């Protein structure tokens, strides 16, 4: 058994401020884009739900959840991809 397993490679605590600034700016831009497009998406989903009685109401609930989960997974993937190189 190896008890010298290091869970953290960066033992000096050297953080790259550019990485954090880039991540923050990209998250803010992504939130602004999604906020600008969200009313159009909800209007289209509501219109579709009015025409389609079976599948439409399900999409009204599921599509925003899937978009939010995709955004969160994308942020985590970018963060972990950059953190792996530290």
Rosetta silent file (secondary structure, phi, psi, omega in degrees, C-alpha in Angstrom):
SEQUENCE: XXXXXXXXXXXXXXXXXXXXXXXXXXXXXXXXXXXXXXXXXXXXXXXXXXXXXXXXXXXXXXXXXXXXXXXXXXXXXXXXXXXXXX
SCORE:     score description
SCORE:     0.000 S_00000001
   1 L     0.000  133.480 -178.631    0.000    0.000    0.000 S_00000001
   2 L   -96.378  107.092 -179.290    1.350    3.406   -0.965 S_00000001
   3 L   -89.925   -1.121  179.692    0.804    5.862    1.879 S_00000001
   4 L   -96.365   24.090 -179.817    2.746    8.623    0.101 S_00000001
   5 L   -68.457  123.273  179.282   -0.095    9.284   -2.317 S_00000001
   6 L   -98.423  121.228  178.439   -0.331   13.003   -3.019 S_00000001
   7 L   -82.861  -17.981 -177.499   -3.829   14.231   -3.740 S_00000001
   8 L  -126.370  121.586 -179.912   -2.571   17.675   -4.611 S_00000001
   9 L   -79.645  -32.682 -176.805    0.221   18.267   -7.102 S_00000001
  10 L   -90.314   84.015 -176.627    0.483   21.990   -6.464 S_00000001
  11 L   -83.432  -11.536  179.624    1.933   21.965   -2.962 S_00000001
  12 L   -88.934  -13.290  179.433    3.275   25.529   -3.189 S_00000001
  13 L    77.591   26.705  179.053   -0.145   27.091   -3.720 S_00000001
  14 L   -79.661  108.680  178.161    0.777   28.801   -6.971 S_00000001
  15 L  -101.181  142.286  178.398   -2.508   29.870   -8.534 S_00000001
  16 L   -91.328  106.217 -178.740   -2.698   31.251  -12.018 S_00000001
  17 H   -62.419  -30.624  178.147   -4.758   34.470  -11.769 S_00000001
  18 H   -63.748  -36.372  178.293   -5.236   34.503  -15.536 S_00000001
  19 H   -64.362  -44.666 -179.364   -6.981   31.141  -15.396 S_00000001
  20 H   -67.884  -39.270  178.561   -9.419   32.367  -12.738 S_00000001
  21 H   -65.572  -42.913  178.268  -10.036   35.654  -14.567 S_00000001
  22 H   -63.622  -40.975  178.430  -10.682   33.833  -17.838 S_00000001
  23 H   -64.895  -42.891  179.678  -13.039   31.404  -16.166 S_00000001
  24 H   -64.359  -46.129 -179.389  -14.944   34.218  -14.461 S_00000001
  25 H   -63.877  -41.988 -179.125  -15.249   36.307  -17.641 S_00000001
  26 H   -67.887  -34.649  176.945  -16.400   33.332  -19.697 S_00000001
  27 H   -67.489  -41.180  178.947  -19.033   32.401  -17.090 S_00000001
  28 H   -64.003  -43.540  178.912  -20.355   35.977  -17.025 S_00000001
  29 H   -63.563  -41.900  179.173  -20.547   36.082  -20.837 S_00000001
  30 H   -63.401  -41.852  178.243  -22.298   32.706  -20.913 S_00000001
  31 H   -64.041  -40.586  178.241  -24.852   33.836  -18.318 S_00000001
  32 H   -64.367  -40.824  179.336  -25.547   37.025  -20.298 S_00000001
  33 H   -65.643  -45.875 -179.782  -26.073   35.076  -23.533 S_00000001
  34 H   -64.648  -39.831  179.089  -28.384   32.543  -21.874 S_00000001
  35 H   -64.932  -34.548  178.924  -30.331   35.328  -20.131 S_00000001
  36 H   -71.735  -34.595 -176.778  -30.799   37.126  -23.464 S_00000001
  37 H   -90.942  -13.051 -174.773  -32.008   33.977  -25.247 S_00000001
  38 H   -63.755  -42.177  177.811  -34.122   32.526  -22.428 S_00000001
  39 H   -60.993  -37.959  177.335  -37.328   34.550  -23.085 S_00000001
  40 H   -64.288  -41.987  179.167  -37.311   33.448  -26.728 S_00000001
  41 H   -64.174  -45.376 -178.687  -36.823   29.845  -25.674 S_00000001
  42 H   -66.965  -35.298  176.741  -39.640   29.916  -23.124 S_00000001
  43 H   -64.811  -44.600  179.379  -42.005   31.574  -25.615 S_00000001
  44 H   -64.865  -40.578  178.665  -41.244   28.937  -28.236 S_00000001
  45 H   -67.343  -36.672  178.184  -41.647   26.132  -25.715 S_00000001
  46 H   -66.588  -42.268  176.575  -44.943   27.559  -24.484 S_00000001
  47 H   -62.483  -41.160  178.899  -46.267   27.799  -28.048 S_00000001
  48 H   -66.407  -38.982  179.580  -45.166   24.226  -28.709 S_00000001
  49 H   -65.832  -30.414  177.223  -46.800   23.045  -25.485 S_00000001
  50 H   -70.525  -31.408 -179.614  -50.074   24.641  -26.596 S_00000001
  51 H   -86.539  -36.145 -177.447  -50.007   22.732  -29.894 S_00000001
  52 L  -108.007  112.058 -172.377  -48.649   19.430  -28.626 S_00000001
  53 L   -84.261  -21.786 -176.398  -50.628   18.164  -25.636 S_00000001
  54 L   -92.156  -54.561 -172.192  -48.580   15.073  -24.786 S_00000001
  55 L   -94.002  -22.831 -176.462  -44.904   15.924  -25.228 S_00000001
  56 H   -61.809  -50.045  179.561  -45.015   19.731  -25.106 S_00000001
  57 H   -62.424  -29.432  177.109  -45.583   20.250  -21.363 S_00000001
  58 H   -67.991  -41.811  179.860  -42.745   17.842  -20.610 S_00000001
  59 H   -65.462  -32.912  178.976  -40.351   19.856  -22.796 S_00000001
  60 H   -60.006  -34.112  179.720  -41.309   23.078  -21.028 S_00000001
  61 H   -86.813  -42.848 -169.957  -39.896   21.584  -17.824 S_00000001
  62 H   -76.729  -40.789 -173.804  -37.047   19.449  -19.160 S_00000001
  63 H   -60.649  -47.694  176.820  -35.342   21.752  -21.682 S_00000001
  64 H   -62.597  -34.487  177.143  -34.310   24.525  -19.212 S_00000001
  65 H   -65.634  -41.378  179.047  -33.045   21.866  -16.794 S_00000001
  66 H   -66.523  -40.384  178.142  -30.961   20.223  -19.512 S_00000001
  67 H   -63.882  -43.789  178.102  -29.537   23.574  -20.597 S_00000001
  68 H   -63.583  -42.008  178.455  -28.614   24.432  -16.997 S_00000001
  69 H   -65.423  -38.071  178.577  -27.006   21.031  -16.431 S_00000001
  70 H   -65.476  -39.460  178.228  -25.032   21.350  -19.676 S_00000001
  71 H   -64.723  -45.942  179.191  -23.737   24.766  -18.643 S_00000001
  72 H   -63.448  -42.501  177.747  -22.678   23.490  -15.221 S_00000001
  73 H   -65.024  -36.623  176.920  -21.009   20.415  -16.694 S_00000001
  74 H   -64.445  -42.475  178.491  -19.188   22.589  -19.214 S_00000001
  75 H   -63.758  -44.374  179.682  -17.862   24.881  -16.489 S_00000001
  76 H   -64.728  -40.575  179.480  -16.736   21.919  -14.394 S_00000001
  77 H   -63.714  -41.865  178.172  -15.070   20.267  -17.404 S_00000001
  78 H   -66.215  -43.277 -179.512  -13.156   23.446  -18.244 S_00000001
  79 H   -63.660  -47.129 -179.041  -12.159   23.965  -14.624 S_00000001
  80 H   -68.781  -32.781  176.510  -11.012   20.378  -14.116 S_00000001
  81 H   -64.913  -39.394  178.584   -9.206   20.381  -17.438 S_00000001
  82 H   -77.498  -35.293 -178.499   -7.213   23.437  -16.427 S_00000001
  83 H   -70.971  -25.077 -179.624   -6.729   22.275  -12.832 S_00000001
  84 L   -68.043  -27.416 -177.169   -5.305   18.956  -14.033 S_00000001
  85 L   -84.144   -5.485 -178.116   -2.358   20.774  -15.601 S_00000001
  86 L   -73.208    0.000    0.000   -1.350   22.501  -12.351 S_00000001
